[in-house]
Amino acid sequence: MGAVLLATAALTLVSAPRQAWAEFEIPEVDAEKGAIEAEYRGAQHWGLPEADEDGDIDALRQSHEVEFQYGLTDWWMLRLTPNVEKPAGGSAELSSIGIETQFVFVTRNDGTFGLALMIGYGPYSLHIDEEDEFEFGPVIELAPGRWLFTLNPRLADEPGNADHEGLGFEYAAQARYSVTDRWGVAAMGFGVIEELVNAGPFDGQAHVLGPSLYVFSEPDAEREWTLGAGVLFGLTESSPDTALRITFAVEY
């Protein structure tokens, strides 16, 4: 397992614009008291759009994100997510620390429906020229048969940014099909609208869509893990042309 994790880390020297493209997170509804999970997420982007006059989109850069999750109860969990970035021509540095909490309203537990509320304050910016972000929204799971549909729409705000007009909108969505107990395929999409009241044309928003492959641990494994790899394609001029997404999650 250590070799798999190291190989994953080596493959995921990631780049990202200021939007939270490095995350590409597909959350899960259920919580388990005392359960600890660590997840590595990364994506490498090609064909990033040019920076605008405010510099909101940077040149190619690398980013690594590791999320630590702990179940306080069977309906409440906490997440801490350090993010290390390496700007083009610069050195790697800790750029942000995201803090999230999630409350489970309907536990799925391998059933067909689950519902939770995610609340996050982050990333907690470590750079004085970037604003912190507060976001919240539901996590919805539908699981008919071997399918698992996940939707996580979120509203976002930058409380300290006087130039930010109202709430922004972000989403993560995935349709995954488990071909066997050990592997599955999925289609996923992610998007960001910086300001809902000033959304502008569709081409001015960031949206990506693409396929993914998943490999799972044995169903009765003492320590469960999931490895995922996928390719995402930009749907607008404000999106990267292509992105490679890799995730590795393990439960303790």
MIDOSE-1310 file (N, C-alpha, C; in nm, 2 decimals, decimal comma, always signed):
residues 252
mgav	+0,08/-0,12/+0,00/+0,00/+0,00/+0,00/+0,09/+0,13/+0,00; +0,20/+0,12/+0,07/+0,29/+0,23/+0,07/+0,34/+0,26/-0,07; +0,37/+0,16/-0,14/+0,42/+0,18/-0,28/+0,32/+0,24/-0,37; +0,19/+0,20/-0,35/+0,08/+0,26/-0,43/+0,07/+0,41/-0,40
llat	+0,08/+0,44/-0,27/+0,06/+0,58/-0,23/+0,18/+0,66/-0,28; +0,30/+0,61/-0,27/+0,42/+0,69/-0,33/+0,41/+0,71/-0,48; +0,36/+0,60/-0,55/+0,35/+0,61/-0,69/+0,24/+0,72/-0,73; +0,13/+0,72/-0,65/+0,03/+0,82/-0,67/+0,08/+0,96/-0,65
aalt	+0,16/+0,98/-0,54/+0,21/+1,11/-0,52/+0,31/+1,15/-0,63; +0,39/+1,06/-0,68/+0,48/+1,10/-0,79/+0,41/+1,14/-0,91; +0,29/+1,08/-0,94/+0,22/+1,11/-1,06/+0,14/+1,24/-1,05; +0,11/+1,29/-0,93/+0,02/+1,40/-0,91/+0,09/+1,53/-0,87
lvsa	+0,19/+1,57/-0,95/+0,24/+1,70/-0,94/+0,13/+1,79/-1,02; +0,06/+1,86/-0,94/-0,06/+1,92/-1,00/-0,05/+2,07/-1,02; -0,13/+2,12/-1,11/-0,14/+2,26/-1,13/-0,28/+2,31/-1,12; -0,30/+2,44/-1,08/-0,44/+2,48/-1,07/-0,45/+2,63/-1,07
prqa	-0,56/+2,68/-1,13/-0,59/+2,82/-1,12/-0,64/+2,85/-0,98; -0,67/+2,98/-0,96/-0,71/+3,02/-0,82/-0,84/+2,95/-0,78; -0,93/+2,92/-0,87/-1,04/+2,84/-0,84/-1,00/+2,70/-0,78; -1,08/+2,64/-0,70/-1,03/+2,52/-0,62/-1,03/+2,40/-0,71
waef	-0,96/+2,41/-0,82/-0,95/+2,30/-0,92/-0,86/+2,18/-0,86; -0,77/+2,22/-0,76/-0,69/+2,11/-0,71/-0,77/+2,01/-0,63; -0,88/+2,05/-0,58/-0,96/+1,96/-0,49/-1,02/+1,85/-0,57; -1,11/+1,88/-0,67/-1,18/+1,78/-0,74/-1,24/+1,67/-0,64
eipe	-1,30/+1,72/-0,53/-1,34/+1,63/-0,43/-1,48/+1,58/-0,45; -1,50/+1,45/-0,44/-1,64/+1,39/-0,44/-1,66/+1,33/-0,30; -1,73/+1,41/-0,21/-1,75/+1,37/-0,07/-1,85/+1,25/-0,06; -1,85/+1,19/+0,06/-1,94/+1,08/+0,09/-2,03/+1,13/+0,20
vdae	-2,15/+1,07/+0,21/-2,25/+1,11/+0,31/-2,21/+1,06/+0,45; -2,19/+0,93/+0,46/-2,19/+0,86/+0,59/-2,07/+0,90/+0,68; -2,10/+0,90/+0,81/-1,99/+0,92/+0,91/-1,99/+0,79/+1,00; -1,88/+0,77/+1,06/-1,87/+0,65/+1,15/-1,79/+0,70/+1,27
kgai	-1,84/+0,68/+1,39/-1,78/+0,73/+1,51/-1,64/+0,67/+1,53; -1,54/+0,75/+1,55/-1,40/+0,70/+1,57/-1,32/+0,67/+1,44; -1,39/+0,67/+1,32/-1,32/+0,64/+1,20/-1,23/+0,75/+1,15; -1,11/+0,71/+1,11/-1,02/+0,81/+1,05/-0,99/+0,78/+0,91
eaey	-1,00/+0,88/+0,82/-0,97/+0,86/+0,68/-0,87/+0,96/+0,63; -0,78/+0,92/+0,55/-0,68/+1,02/+0,48/-0,70/+1,00/+0,33; -0,71/+1,12/+0,26/-0,73/+1,11/+0,12/-0,63/+1,21/+0,05; -0,56/+1,16/-0,04/-0,47/+1,25/-0,13/-0,54/+1,28/-0,26
rgaq	-0,55/+1,41/-0,29/-0,61/+1,45/-0,42/-0,52/+1,54/-0,50; -0,52/+1,52/-0,63/-0,44/+1,61/-0,71/-0,49/+1,61/-0,85; -0,44/+1,71/-0,93/-0,48/+1,71/-1,07/-0,38/+1,79/-1,14; -0,34/+1,75/-1,26/-0,25/+1,82/-1,34/-0,32/+1,88/-1,46
hwgl	-0,31/+2,01/-1,48/-0,39/+2,08/-1,58/-0,30/+2,12/-1,70; -0,36/+2,11/-1,82/-0,30/+2,16/-1,94/-0,39/+2,26/-2,01; -0,33/+2,36/-2,07/-0,41/+2,46/-2,15/-0,49/+2,55/-2,06; -0,43/+2,60/-1,95/-0,50/+2,69/-1,86/-0,53/+2,82/-1,93
pead	-0,64/+2,89/-1,91/-0,67/+3,01/-1,97/-0,57/+3,12/-1,92; -0,56/+3,23/-2,00/-0,47/+3,34/-1,96/-0,52/+3,41/-1,84; -0,43/+3,46/-1,75/-0,47/+3,54/-1,63/-0,55/+3,66/-1,68; -0,65/+3,70/-1,60/-0,72/+3,82/-1,63/-0,65/+3,94/-1,56
edgd	-0,71/+4,06/-1,57/-0,65/+4,18/-1,52/-0,63/+4,18/-1,37; -0,71/+4,10/-1,30/-0,70/+4,08/-1,16/-0,60/+3,97/-1,12; -0,55/+3,90/-1,21/-0,46/+3,79/-1,18/-0,53/+3,67/-1,12; -0,66/+3,65/-1,14/-0,74/+3,55/-1,07/-0,70/+3,41/-1,12
idal	-0,64/+3,40/-1,24/-0,60/+3,27/-1,29/-0,45/+3,27/-1,31; -0,37/+3,19/-1,24/-0,23/+3,19/-1,25/-0,18/+3,10/-1,36; -0,05/+3,12/-1,39/+0,02/+3,03/-1,49/+0,02/+2,89/-1,43; +0,07/+2,80/-1,51/+0,08/+2,66/-1,46/+0,15/+2,65/-1,33
rqsh	+0,10/+2,57/-1,24/+0,16/+2,55/-1,11/+0,12/+2,41/-1,05; +0,19/+2,37/-0,95/+0,17/+2,24/-0,89/+0,10/+2,25/-0,75; +0,02/+2,15/-0,72/-0,05/+2,16/-0,59/-0,07/+2,01/-0,54; -0,06/+2,00/-0,41/-0,09/+1,87/-0,34/-0,19/+1,90/-0,23
evef	-0,29/+1,81/-0,22/-0,39/+1,83/-0,11/-0,41/+1,70/-0,04; -0,40/+1,70/+0,09/-0,42/+1,58/+0,18/-0,53/+1,61/+0,28; -0,64/+1,53/+0,27/-0,75/+1,56/+0,36/-0,75/+1,45/+0,47; -0,76/+1,50/+0,60/-0,78/+1,41/+0,71/-0,92/+1,43/+0,77
qygl	-0,99/+1,31/+0,78/-1,13/+1,31/+0,82/-1,14/+1,23/+0,95; -1,22/+1,28/+1,04/-1,24/+1,21/+1,17/-1,39/+1,21/+1,20; -1,45/+1,09/+1,23/-1,59/+1,08/+1,27/-1,61/+1,10/+1,42; -1,66/+1,22/+1,46/-1,69/+1,24/+1,60/-1,80/+1,16/+1,65
tdww	-1,90/+1,14/+1,57/-2,02/+1,05/+1,60/-2,06/+0,98/+1,47; -2,17/+0,91/+1,47/-2,22/+0,85/+1,35/-2,30/+0,95/+1,26; -2,30/+1,07/+1,30/-2,37/+1,17/+1,22/-2,29/+1,31/+1,21; -2,17/+1,31/+1,26/-2,09/+1,43/+1,26/-1,95/+1,40/+1,24
mlrl	-1,89/+1,47/+1,14/-1,75/+1,44/+1,11/-1,68/+1,58/+1,09; -1,54/+1,58/+1,11/-1,46/+1,69/+1,08/-1,35/+1,66/+0,98; -1,31/+1,76/+0,90/-1,21/+1,74/+0,80/-1,11/+1,86/+0,81; -0,98/+1,83/+0,80/-0,87/+1,92/+0,79/-0,79/+1,90/+0,66
tpnv	-0,77/+2,00/+0,58/-0,71/+1,98/+0,45/-0,60/+2,08/+0,42; -0,47/+2,04/+0,45/-0,36/+2,12/+0,41/-0,34/+2,12/+0,26; -0,30/+2,23/+0,20/-0,27/+2,24/+0,06/-0,14/+2,30/+0,03; -0,05/+2,22/-0,04/+0,08/+2,27/-0,07/+0,09/+2,29/-0,22
ekpa	+0,13/+2,41/-0,26/+0,14/+2,45/-0,40/+0,28/+2,49/-0,44; +0,31/+2,48/-0,57/+0,43/+2,52/-0,62/+0,40/+2,60/-0,75; +0,40/+2,73/-0,74/+0,38/+2,82/-0,86/+0,49/+2,79/-0,97; +0,45/+2,82/-1,09/+0,55/+2,80/-1,20/+0,67/+2,89/-1,17
ggsa	+0,79/+2,83/-1,17/+0,91/+2,90/-1,15/+0,94/+2,93/-1,00; +0,85/+2,88/-0,91/+0,87/+2,91/-0,77/+0,89/+2,78/-0,69; +0,89/+2,78/-0,56/+0,91/+2,67/-0,48/+0,79/+2,63/-0,41; +0,78/+2,50/-0,37/+0,66/+2,45/-0,30/+0,64/+2,51/-0,16
elss	+0,52/+2,54/-0,13/+0,49/+2,61/+0,00/+0,35/+2,58/+0,04; +0,33/+2,58/+0,18/+0,19/+2,56/+0,23/+0,11/+2,68/+0,20; +0,01/+2,67/+0,12/-0,07/+2,79/+0,07/-0,20/+2,80/+0,15; -0,26/+2,70/+0,20/-0,39/+2,71/+0,27/-0,41/+2,59/+0,35
igie	-0,51/+2,61/+0,45/-0,56/+2,50/+0,53/-0,71/+2,51/+0,54; -0,77/+2,41/+0,48/-0,92/+2,41/+0,48/-0,98/+2,34/+0,60; -1,09/+2,39/+0,65/-1,15/+2,32/+0,77/-1,30/+2,30/+0,73; -1,34/+2,18/+0,74/-1,48/+2,14/+0,71/-1,55/+2,06/+0,82
tqfv	-1,68/+2,08/+0,83/-1,76/+1,99/+0,92/-1,88/+1,94/+0,84; -1,93/+1,82/+0,87/-2,04/+1,76/+0,79/-2,13/+1,70/+0,89; -2,26/+1,73/+0,87/-2,37/+1,67/+0,96/-2,46/+1,58/+0,87; -2,47/+1,45/+0,91/-2,55/+1,36/+0,84/-2,70/+1,36/+0,88
fvtr	-2,79/+1,39/+0,79/-2,93/+1,39/+0,82/-3,00/+1,26/+0,79; -2,95/+1,19/+0,68/-3,01/+1,06/+0,64/-2,89/+0,97/+0,61; -2,86/+0,87/+0,70/-2,75/+0,78/+0,68/-2,78/+0,68/+0,57; -2,69/+0,66/+0,47/-2,72/+0,57/+0,36/-2,68/+0,43/+0,40
ndgt	-2,56/+0,40/+0,46/-2,52/+0,27/+0,51/-2,55/+0,16/+0,40; -2,50/+0,18/+0,28/-2,52/+0,08/+0,17/-2,67/+0,08/+0,12; -2,75/+0,17/+0,17/-2,89/+0,18/+0,12/-2,90/+0,26/-0,01; -3,01/+0,32/-0,04/-3,03/+0,38/-0,17/-3,03/+0,53/-0,16
fgla	-3,04/+0,59/-0,04/-3,04/+0,74/-0,03/-2,97/+0,79/+0,10; -2,89/+0,89/+0,08/-2,82/+0,95/+0,19/-2,82/+1,11/+0,17; -2,82/+1,18/+0,29/-2,82/+1,33/+0,28/-2,74/+1,38/+0,40; -2,65/+1,48/+0,37/-2,57/+1,54/+0,47/-2,56/+1,69/+0,43
lmig	-2,51/+1,77/+0,53/-2,48/+1,91/+0,51/-2,34/+1,94/+0,53; -2,27/+1,99/+0,44/-2,12/+2,02/+0,45/-2,11/+2,18/+0,47; -2,03/+2,21/+0,57/-1,99/+2,35/+0,60/-1,84/+2,36/+0,60; -1,79/+2,46/+0,53/-1,64/+2,47/+0,53/-1,59/+2,61/+0,54
ygpy	-1,48/+2,63/+0,61/-1,42/+2,76/+0,61/-1,28/+2,74/+0,55; -1,27/+2,78/+0,43/-1,14/+2,76/+0,37/-1,14/+2,77/+0,22; -1,02/+2,78/+0,16/-0,90/+2,76/+0,24/-0,87/+2,88/+0,33; -0,81/+2,85/+0,44/-0,76/+2,96/+0,53/-0,63/+3,00/+0,47
slhi	-0,64/+3,11/+0,39/-0,53/+3,16/+0,31/-0,41/+3,20/+0,40; -0,29/+3,16/+0,36/-0,17/+3,20/+0,42/-0,10/+3,31/+0,35; -0,17/+3,37/+0,25/-0,11/+3,48/+0,17/-0,20/+3,60/+0,19; -0,14/+3,71/+0,22/-0,22/+3,83/+0,25/-0,30/+3,89/+0,13
deed	-0,27/+3,85/+0,01/-0,34/+3,90/-0,11/-0,45/+3,80/-0,15; -0,48/+3,70/-0,07/-0,59/+3,61/-0,10/-0,69/+3,61/+0,01; -0,82/+3,60/-0,02/-0,92/+3,60/+0,08/-0,96/+3,46/+0,12; -1,00/+3,45/+0,25/-1,06/+3,33/+0,30/-1,20/+3,30/+0,23
efef	-1,24/+3,18/+0,23/-1,37/+3,15/+0,17/-1,46/+3,06/+0,27; -1,58/+3,10/+0,28/-1,68/+3,02/+0,35/-1,78/+2,96/+0,25; -1,80/+2,83/+0,27/-1,89/+2,76/+0,18/-1,98/+2,66/+0,25; -2,10/+2,63/+0,19/-2,19/+2,54/+0,26/-2,28/+2,48/+0,15
gpvi	-2,33/+2,36/+0,17/-2,42/+2,30/+0,08/-2,44/+2,15/+0,11; -2,55/+2,09/+0,05/-2,58/+1,95/+0,08/-2,49/+1,85/+0,00; -2,48/+1,73/+0,06/-2,42/+1,62/-0,01/-2,53/+1,51/-0,02; -2,56/+1,48/-0,15/-2,67/+1,39/-0,18/-2,62/+1,27/-0,25
elap	-2,66/+1,15/-0,20/-2,62/+1,02/-0,26/-2,75/+0,94/-0,30; -2,75/+0,89/-0,42/-2,85/+0,79/-0,46/-2,78/+0,67/-0,51; -2,83/+0,55/-0,47/-2,75/+0,43/-0,50/-2,85/+0,32/-0,54; -2,90/+0,32/-0,66/-2,98/+0,21/-0,71/-2,89/+0,10/-0,77
grwl	-2,90/-0,02/-0,71/-2,82/-0,13/-0,76/-2,67/-0,10/-0,75; -2,60/-0,12/-0,86/-2,45/-0,10/-0,86/-2,42/+0,05/-0,89; -2,51/+0,13/-0,91/-2,49/+0,27/-0,94/-2,48/+0,35/-0,81; -2,39/+0,46/-0,81/-2,39/+0,55/-0,70/-2,38/+0,69/-0,76
ftln	-2,48/+0,77/-0,74/-2,49/+0,91/-0,79/-2,46/+1,00/-0,67; -2,37/+1,09/-0,69/-2,33/+1,19/-0,58/-2,34/+1,33/-0,64; -2,41/+1,42/-0,56/-2,42/+1,56/-0,60/-2,38/+1,65/-0,48; -2,30/+1,74/-0,50/-2,25/+1,83/-0,39/-2,25/+1,98/-0,44
prla	-2,37/+2,04/-0,45/-2,37/+2,19/-0,48/-2,34/+2,27/-0,36; -2,27/+2,38/-0,38/-2,23/+2,46/-0,26/-2,24/+2,61/-0,30; -2,28/+2,69/-0,20/-2,27/+2,84/-0,21/-2,15/+2,88/-0,14; -2,08/+2,98/-0,19/-1,95/+3,03/-0,14/-1,95/+3,18/-0,12
depg	-1,88/+3,22/-0,02/-1,86/+3,37/+0,00/-1,72/+3,40/+0,05; -1,68/+3,52/+0,02/-1,55/+3,57/+0,07/-1,58/+3,68/+0,16; -1,59/+3,66/+0,29/-1,64/+3,77/+0,38/-1,55/+3,89/+0,38; -1,42/+3,87/+0,36/-1,33/+3,99/+0,37/-1,30/+4,06/+0,24
nadh	-1,37/+4,02/+0,13/-1,35/+4,07/+0,00/-1,46/+4,17/-0,03; -1,42/+4,30/-0,02/-1,52/+4,40/-0,05/-1,56/+4,41/-0,20; -1,48/+4,35/-0,29/-1,51/+4,35/-0,43/-1,59/+4,24/-0,47; -1,62/+4,14/-0,38/-1,69/+4,02/-0,42/-1,84/+4,05/-0,40
eglg	-1,92/+4,05/-0,51/-2,06/+4,08/-0,50/-2,14/+3,96/-0,48; -2,18/+3,94/-0,36/-2,28/+3,83/-0,33/-2,21/+3,69/-0,33; -2,29/+3,59/-0,33/-2,24/+3,45/-0,32/-2,20/+3,40/-0,45; -2,10/+3,31/-0,45/-2,06/+3,23/-0,56/-2,12/+3,09/-0,55
feya	-2,10/+3,01/-0,66/-2,16/+2,88/-0,67/-2,05/+2,78/-0,72; -2,04/+2,66/-0,65/-1,95/+2,56/-0,69/-2,03/+2,43/-0,69; -1,98/+2,33/-0,77/-2,05/+2,20/-0,76/-1,95/+2,09/-0,79; -1,98/+1,97/-0,74/-1,91/+1,85/-0,78/-2,02/+1,74/-0,80
aqar	-2,01/+1,66/-0,91/-2,11/+1,56/-0,93/-2,05/+1,44/-0,99; -2,10/+1,32/-0,96/-2,04/+1,20/-1,01/-2,15/+1,09/-1,03; -2,14/+1,01/-1,14/-2,22/+0,89/-1,15/-2,12/+0,78/-1,17; -2,12/+0,69/-1,07/-2,02/+0,58/-1,06/-2,10/+0,44/-1,07
ysvt	-2,04/+0,35/-1,15/-2,10/+0,22/-1,17/-1,99/+0,12/-1,13; -2,02/+0,03/-1,03/-1,93/-0,07/-0,98/-1,95/-0,19/-1,07; -1,85/-0,21/-1,16/-1,85/-0,33/-1,25/-1,84/-0,46/-1,17; -1,75/-0,46/-1,07/-1,73/-0,57/-0,98/-1,71/-0,51/-0,84
drwg	-1,68/-0,59/-0,74/-1,66/-0,54/-0,61/-1,52/-0,47/-0,60; -1,43/-0,49/-0,70/-1,30/-0,44/-0,69/-1,27/-0,32/-0,78; -1,36/-0,30/-0,88/-1,33/-0,18/-0,97/-1,46/-0,13/-1,03; -1,46/+0,00/-1,07/-1,57/+0,07/-1,12/-1,53/+0,18/-1,22
vaam	-1,63/+0,23/-1,29/-1,61/+0,34/-1,38/-1,71/+0,46/-1,34; -1,67/+0,58/-1,38/-1,76/+0,69/-1,34/-1,74/+0,80/-1,45; -1,85/+0,89/-1,45/-1,84/+1,02/-1,52/-1,86/+1,12/-1,41; -1,77/+1,23/-1,42/-1,78/+1,33/-1,31/-1,77/+1,47/-1,37
gfgv	-1,82/+1,57/-1,30/-1,81/+1,71/-1,34/-1,79/+1,80/-1,23; -1,72/+1,91/-1,25/-1,70/+2,01/-1,15/-1,71/+2,15/-1,21; -1,75/+2,25/-1,13/-1,77/+2,38/-1,19/-1,76/+2,49/-1,08; -1,73/+2,61/-1,13/-1,72/+2,73/-1,04/-1,79/+2,85/-1,11
ieel	-1,88/+2,92/-1,04/-1,93/+3,05/-1,08/-1,89/+3,14/-0,97; -1,80/+3,24/-1,00/-1,74/+3,32/-0,90/-1,85/+3,41/-0,83; -1,95/+3,47/-0,91/-2,05/+3,55/-0,85/-2,18/+3,52/-0,92; -2,28/+3,47/-0,84/-2,41/+3,44/-0,90/-2,48/+3,56/-0,96
vnag	-2,47/+3,68/-0,89/-2,53/+3,80/-0,94/-2,46/+3,86/-1,06; -2,34/+3,82/-1,08/-2,27/+3,87/-1,20/-2,20/+3,75/-1,27; -2,28/+3,65/-1,30/-2,23/+3,52/-1,36/-2,17/+3,54/-1,49; -2,22/+3,63/-1,57/-2,17/+3,65/-1,71/-2,20/+3,54/-1,80
pfdg	-2,14/+3,54/-1,92/-2,17/+3,43/-2,02/-2,12/+3,30/-1,97; -2,17/+3,19/-2,03/-2,13/+3,05/-1,99/-1,98/+3,04/-2,01; -1,92/+3,09/-2,12/-1,78/+3,08/-2,15/-1,69/+3,15/-2,05; -1,75/+3,24/-1,97/-1,67/+3,30/-1,87/-1,67/+3,23/-1,73
qahv	-1,74/+3,11/-1,73/-1,74/+3,03/-1,61/-1,65/+2,91/-1,63; -1,62/+2,84/-1,52/-1,53/+2,73/-1,53/-1,61/+2,60/-1,51; -1,61/+2,51/-1,61/-1,67/+2,38/-1,60/-1,59/+2,27/-1,66; -1,57/+2,16/-1,60/-1,50/+2,04/-1,66/-1,58/+1,92/-1,64
lgps	-1,56/+1,82/-1,73/-1,64/+1,70/-1,73/-1,55/+1,59/-1,79; -1,56/+1,46/-1,74/-1,48/+1,35/-1,79/-1,50/+1,22/-1,72; -1,43/+1,12/-1,77/-1,45/+0,98/-1,71/-1,34/+0,95/-1,61; -1,37/+0,85/-1,53/-1,27/+0,81/-1,42/-1,28/+0,66/-1,40
lyvf	-1,17/+0,60/-1,36/-1,16/+0,46/-1,32/-1,13/+0,45/-1,17; -1,19/+0,35/-1,10/-1,17/+0,33/-0,96/-1,13/+0,19/-0,94; -1,04/+0,17/-0,84/-1,00/+0,04/-0,79/-1,02/+0,04/-0,64; -1,09/-0,07/-0,59/-1,12/-0,07/-0,45/-1,05/-0,19/-0,38
sepd	-1,03/-0,18/-0,25/-0,98/-0,29/-0,17/-1,08/-0,41/-0,17; -1,03/-0,52/-0,12/-1,12/-0,63/-0,10/-1,24/-0,59/-0,01; -1,36/-0,64/-0,04/-1,48/-0,61/+0,04/-1,46/-0,63/+0,19; -1,39/-0,73/+0,23/-1,37/-0,76/+0,37/-1,23/-0,72/+0,43
aere	-1,16/-0,63/+0,36/-1,03/-0,59/+0,40/-1,03/-0,53/+0,53; -0,93/-0,55/+0,61/-0,92/-0,49/+0,74/-0,90/-0,34/+0,73; -0,83/-0,29/+0,63/-0,81/-0,15/+0,60/-0,86/-0,12/+0,46; -0,97/-0,05/+0,45/-1,03/-0,02/+0,32/-0,96/+0,09/+0,25
wtlg	-0,94/+0,08/+0,12/-0,88/+0,19/+0,04/-0,95/+0,20/-0,10; -0,93/+0,32/-0,16/-0,98/+0,34/-0,29/-0,88/+0,43/-0,37; -0,85/+0,38/-0,49/-0,76/+0,45/-0,58/-0,84/+0,49/-0,71; -0,84/+0,62/-0,74/-0,91/+0,67/-0,86/-0,82/+0,75/-0,95
agvl	-0,85/+0,74/-1,08/-0,77/+0,82/-1,18/-0,87/+0,85/-1,29; -0,87/+0,98/-1,34/-0,96/+1,02/-1,44/-0,90/+1,14/-1,52; -0,97/+1,16/-1,63/-0,93/+1,28/-1,72/-1,05/+1,37/-1,73; -1,03/+1,50/-1,72/-1,14/+1,60/-1,72/-1,11/+1,69/-1,84
fglt	-1,22/+1,73/-1,91/-1,21/+1,82/-2,03/-1,28/+1,95/-2,00; -1,22/+2,06/-2,03/-1,28/+2,19/-2,02/-1,40/+2,21/-2,11; -1,50/+2,27/-2,06/-1,62/+2,29/-2,14/-1,64/+2,44/-2,19; -1,55/+2,52/-2,13/-1,56/+2,67/-2,16/-1,42/+2,72/-2,18
essp	-1,41/+2,85/-2,23/-1,28/+2,91/-2,25/-1,21/+2,94/-2,12; -1,29/+2,95/-2,01/-1,23/+2,98/-1,88/-1,19/+2,86/-1,80; -1,20/+2,74/-1,87/-1,16/+2,62/-1,80/-1,03/+2,57/-1,86; -0,95/+2,49/-1,78/-0,84/+2,42/-1,84/-0,88/+2,33/-1,95
dtal	-0,80/+2,31/-2,06/-0,83/+2,23/-2,17/-0,85/+2,08/-2,12; -0,75/+2,04/-2,04/-0,75/+1,90/-2,00/-0,69/+1,89/-1,86; -0,74/+1,80/-1,77/-0,69/+1,78/-1,64/-0,68/+1,63/-1,61; -0,57/+1,59/-1,55/-0,56/+1,45/-1,50/-0,59/+1,45/-1,35
ritf	-0,68/+1,38/-1,30/-0,72/+1,37/-1,16/-0,69/+1,24/-1,10; -0,62/+1,24/-0,99/-0,58/+1,12/-0,92/-0,61/+1,13/-0,77; -0,68/+1,03/-0,71/-0,71/+1,03/-0,57/-0,67/+0,90/-0,51; -0,63/+0,90/-0,38/-0,61/+0,78/-0,31/-0,66/+0,80/-0,16
avey	-0,75/+0,72/-0,12/-0,81/+0,73/+0,02/-0,80/+0,60/+0,09; -0,76/+0,61/+0,22/-0,75/+0,49/+0,30/-0,81/+0,52/+0,44; -0,88/+0,42/+0,49/-0,95/+0,43/+0,62/-0,86/+0,36/+0,73; -0,86/+0,41/+0,85/-0,78/+0,35/+0,96/-0,88/+0,31/+1,07
